[in-house]
Structures are given as structure tokens and as C-alpha cells.
Amino acid sequence: MSPGVTLCGDDVVSVECEDTRSAQVLADHLRESGDWLECVAGIASCVAQFDLAVMSAEEAKQRMSSALGDTPVAHDAETKLIEVPVCYGGVHGPDLDDVCEFLGVSREVFIGWHTGSEYRVDMLGFTPGFAFIGGFDQARDVPRRSQPRVRLESGSIGIAGGRTGIYTLPSPGGWQIVGRTPMALFDAGAEQAFRLRAGMRVRFVAIEATEFDERREE
């Protein structure tokens, strides 16, 4: 049995994964098997909840170990790319100037960095639908705010520690807010309530402040 498989509580089993993408692929594979009540991928781990009336804890660990051996390898071409429009700075990105000063670059350079790469949604968490997006290495040393805000609007784009975070719902938050997207990220009536999901590829596209209201999705 894999030494990385452990029991977490009475009905949850966890396994360490090589990286974020491996965790996402394993979680998808476990969901498709129908053996688990819920599967969640983390940054470098995957947890699955099982029904104690159906399988014992030991059997759950064995099934997880077996799944590790037959999980398919996913390629980037199999994952969806979504473009996220972002209005940087101003009322939509109140921390942009402070971040640029911290990094010693202009707004234009920072925006070029942020829009110049393709990223991946590593996981959802913190609040429902909040997207943790890795790979923004130019801002790896940017800290979170010392004083979190009581409320941030949905669509707020924050950075901290080399990651981008997207606030799907209005909530408190302590990330440095550099912009906001007019894209609707939550639809309670949809089969998939949150537009962003773990594993998606993301590219940010800069828009002007005058475009924000024109492109606002409800």
C-alpha cells in the first residue's frame, strides 16, 4: 500500500500527490469510479470521503491505493482554456500601485507580466468557488495585506505569494487587489454553479475602465 495514503477522521482518506495536476486528475478519476461520496483536489494532495455503511476504512485505503495505479495521465490539451477580462487599477484594483511600488515596476510592466502567461486553477477553497491560480512567479514575494478588507466584490482579482486569487462571491479578503473582472463567475441555476474549476487553464486579458460596465455580466 502506498505510504502516502492516510485516514483523516472516520470517513475520509487522503493521499499525497506529486503535484497539483496529478491531484486534479486523481480526483476526477475517483469521481468517475462512483465509489466515493466526495473527492477534492488540493495543491499536492487529494482527499475522498467514503460511506462507512458501504466500505470500511481499511477498504477505503486499499481502493485509494489501487486508484493510484490506474489513474490516466491527462494532457494540457484536454483541459479547457478560459480568458478572464480584467480591469486593472483604480476603483477595481485599489492595491495595484502599492504592489507596483513593492516590486519596483510600472503599472504597464506589471500588467504585462500578469497577462503574458497562461496559468492553471490549482484548487478552489477558502470560500465557495474562490480560485487559487498558481504560476505568477514575478510576484512570489508579494505579501498579503496586513489588514484584510471586510468586503470585496465578486470578481475581485488578488495576488499574494506568487498566486492569483479570484473572489467568485462577495467576501472578506486579505489578498492584494490589483483588478476586477466583469465576468459572471457564479450561477446558482447552472449545472456547474462556478465557472472556474480546478484544472482549467486561465489567461488574463486587460480591459479599460470604460469597458468594465459594458462587459459586466450579471
C-alpha positions as CSV (number, residue, x, y, z in Angstrom):
1,M,0.0,0.0,0.0
2,S,1.2,3.5,-0.8
3,P,2.8,5.1,2.3
4,G,1.2,8.4,1.2
5,V,-2.4,7.1,1.8
6,T,-3.7,8.0,5.2
7,L,-7.0,8.1,7.1
8,C,-8.3,11.5,8.1
9,G,-11.1,11.1,10.5
10,D,-13.7,8.3,10.4
11,D,-14.7,8.5,6.7
12,V,-12.1,10.5,4.8
13,V,-8.9,9.1,3.2
14,S,-6.1,11.3,1.9
15,V,-3.2,10.7,-0.5
16,E,-0.1,12.8,-1.2
17,C,0.3,13.6,-4.9
18,E,3.3,14.5,-7.0
19,D,1.9,17.9,-8.0
20,T,-1.3,19.9,-8.4
21,R,-2.1,18.4,-11.8
22,S,-1.7,14.9,-10.5
23,A,-4.1,15.7,-7.6
24,Q,-6.7,17.0,-10.1
25,V,-6.5,14.0,-12.4
26,L,-6.8,11.6,-9.5
27,A,-9.8,13.4,-8.1
28,D,-11.5,13.2,-11.5
29,H,-10.7,9.5,-11.7
30,L,-12.1,8.8,-8.3
31,R,-15.4,10.7,-9.1
32,E,-15.9,8.6,-12.2
33,S,-15.5,5.4,-10.3
34,G,-18.6,6.1,-8.2
35,D,-17.0,4.7,-5.1
36,W,-16.8,7.9,-3.2
37,L,-19.2,10.5,-1.7
38,E,-16.9,13.4,-2.5
39,C,-13.4,14.0,-3.9
40,V,-11.4,17.2,-3.5
41,A,-8.1,18.0,-5.1
42,G,-5.6,20.2,-3.1
43,I,-2.3,21.8,-4.1
44,A,-0.5,18.5,-3.8
45,S,-3.0,16.1,-2.3
46,C,-6.4,14.5,-2.9
47,V,-9.0,13.6,-0.2
48,A,-12.0,11.4,-0.7
49,Q,-15.0,10.8,1.6
50,F,-16.5,7.3,1.7
51,D,-19.7,5.8,3.1
52,L,-18.9,3.7,6.2
53,A,-22.0,1.7,5.6
54,V,-20.5,0.6,2.2
55,M,-16.8,0.1,2.9
56,S,-14.5,0.0,5.9
57,A,-11.7,2.5,6.5
58,E,-9.2,-0.2,5.6
59,E,-11.0,-1.0,2.3
60,A,-11.1,2.7,1.5
61,K,-7.4,3.0,1.9
62,Q,-6.9,-0.1,-0.4
63,R,-9.2,1.4,-3.0
64,M,-7.4,4.7,-3.0
65,S,-4.1,2.8,-3.4
66,S,-5.5,0.8,-6.3
67,A,-6.7,4.1,-7.9
68,L,-3.2,5.5,-7.8
69,G,-2.1,2.7,-10.1
70,D,-4.7,3.0,-12.8
71,T,-5.3,6.8,-12.9
72,P,-4.8,8.0,-16.5
73,V,-2.4,10.7,-17.5
74,A,-4.1,14.0,-18.6
75,H,-2.5,16.3,-21.2
76,D,-2.9,20.0,-21.2
77,A,-4.8,19.8,-24.5
78,E,-7.6,18.0,-22.6
79,T,-8.3,20.9,-20.3
80,K,-10.3,24.0,-21.0
81,L,-8.8,27.4,-21.5
82,I,-10.8,30.4,-20.3
83,E,-9.9,34.0,-20.9
84,V,-10.7,36.3,-18.0
85,P,-11.0,40.0,-18.8
86,V,-9.5,42.2,-16.0
87,C,-9.8,46.0,-15.4
88,Y,-6.5,46.7,-13.6
89,G,-6.1,49.5,-11.0
90,G,-8.4,52.4,-10.0
91,V,-11.5,51.5,-8.0
92,H,-11.3,48.0,-9.4
93,G,-7.7,47.4,-8.3
94,P,-7.0,49.6,-5.3
95,D,-3.8,47.8,-4.3
96,L,-2.1,47.9,-7.8
97,D,0.0,51.0,-7.2
98,D,1.3,49.6,-3.8
99,V,2.1,46.3,-5.4
100,C,4.0,48.0,-8.3
101,E,5.9,50.1,-5.8
102,F,6.8,46.9,-3.8
103,L,8.0,45.2,-6.9
104,G,9.7,48.3,-8.3
105,V,7.9,48.2,-11.6
106,S,5.4,50.4,-13.5
107,R,1.8,49.5,-14.0
108,E,2.4,48.6,-17.6
109,V,5.2,46.2,-16.7
110,F,3.1,44.5,-14.0
111,I,0.0,44.2,-16.3
112,G,2.3,42.8,-19.0
113,W,3.6,40.2,-16.6
114,H,0.1,39.2,-15.4
115,T,-1.4,38.9,-18.9
116,G,1.7,37.5,-20.5
117,S,1.4,33.9,-19.3
118,E,-1.1,31.1,-19.2
119,Y,-2.0,29.8,-15.7
120,R,-3.9,26.9,-14.2
121,V,-6.6,26.8,-11.5
122,D,-4.8,24.8,-8.8
123,M,-7.8,24.4,-6.5
124,L,-11.0,26.0,-5.1
125,G,-11.3,26.9,-1.5
126,F,-11.4,29.5,1.3
127,T,-14.9,30.5,0.3
128,P,-17.2,28.7,-2.2
129,G,-15.6,28.9,-5.7
130,F,-12.6,31.0,-4.7
131,A,-9.9,30.1,-7.3
132,F,-6.3,29.6,-6.3
133,I,-4.3,30.1,-9.5
134,G,-0.6,29.3,-9.5
135,G,2.4,30.3,-11.6
136,F,2.7,34.1,-11.2
137,D,6.3,33.9,-10.2
138,Q,7.1,37.6,-10.7
139,A,5.0,38.4,-7.6
140,R,6.2,35.5,-5.4
141,D,7.4,37.8,-2.7
142,V,4.2,40.0,-2.6
143,P,2.7,39.5,0.9
144,R,-1.0,39.5,1.8
145,R,-2.4,42.8,3.3
146,S,-1.6,43.4,6.9
147,Q,-5.3,44.4,7.4
148,P,-7.8,42.3,5.4
149,R,-10.8,44.1,4.0
150,V,-14.2,43.4,5.4
151,R,-15.8,43.0,2.0
152,L,-14.6,42.5,-1.5
153,E,-16.9,42.4,-4.5
154,S,-17.3,39.3,-6.7
155,G,-14.8,39.2,-9.5
156,S,-12.0,40.9,-7.5
157,I,-8.5,39.7,-8.6
158,G,-5.9,39.5,-5.9
159,I,-2.3,38.4,-5.8
160,A,-0.1,37.1,-2.9
161,G,2.9,34.8,-2.7
162,G,3.1,34.1,-6.4
163,R,-0.5,33.2,-6.8
164,T,-3.6,34.9,-8.2
165,G,-6.8,34.6,-6.3
166,I,-10.3,35.3,-7.8
167,Y,-13.1,36.1,-5.4
168,T,-16.1,34.4,-7.0
169,L,-18.5,35.7,-4.3
170,P,-18.5,38.9,-2.2
171,S,-16.5,38.1,0.9
172,P,-13.8,39.4,3.3
173,G,-10.3,39.1,2.0
174,G,-6.7,39.9,2.6
175,W,-5.1,39.5,-0.8
176,Q,-3.7,42.5,-2.7
177,I,-6.4,43.5,-5.1
178,V,-5.0,44.5,-8.5
179,G,-8.1,44.4,-10.6
180,R,-11.6,43.0,-11.1
181,T,-13.3,41.0,-13.8
182,P,-16.8,41.8,-15.2
183,M,-17.2,38.1,-15.9
184,A,-20.0,36.4,-14.0
185,L,-18.3,33.6,-12.1
186,F,-21.3,32.2,-10.2
187,D,-24.7,31.0,-11.5
188,A,-26.9,29.3,-8.9
189,G,-29.2,27.8,-11.6
190,A,-26.4,26.3,-13.7
191,E,-25.4,22.6,-13.5
192,Q,-21.9,23.9,-12.7
193,A,-22.5,26.8,-10.4
194,F,-19.0,28.1,-10.6
195,R,-17.4,29.0,-13.9
196,L,-13.9,28.3,-12.7
197,R,-12.9,24.8,-11.8
198,A,-9.7,23.1,-10.7
199,G,-7.6,22.1,-13.7
200,M,-8.8,24.9,-16.0
201,R,-6.2,26.9,-17.9
202,V,-6.6,30.6,-17.5
203,R,-5.3,33.6,-19.4
204,F,-5.9,37.2,-18.1
205,V,-6.8,39.9,-20.7
206,A,-6.5,43.6,-19.8
207,I,-9.5,45.8,-20.5
208,E,-10.0,49.6,-20.0
209,A,-12.2,51.0,-17.2
210,T,-14.7,52.2,-19.8
211,E,-15.2,48.6,-20.9
212,F,-15.9,47.2,-17.4
213,D,-19.6,48.3,-17.2
214,E,-20.2,47.5,-20.9
215,R,-18.9,43.9,-20.4
216,R,-20.5,43.4,-16.9
217,E,-22.3,40.0,-16.7
218,E,-25.0,39.5,-14.1
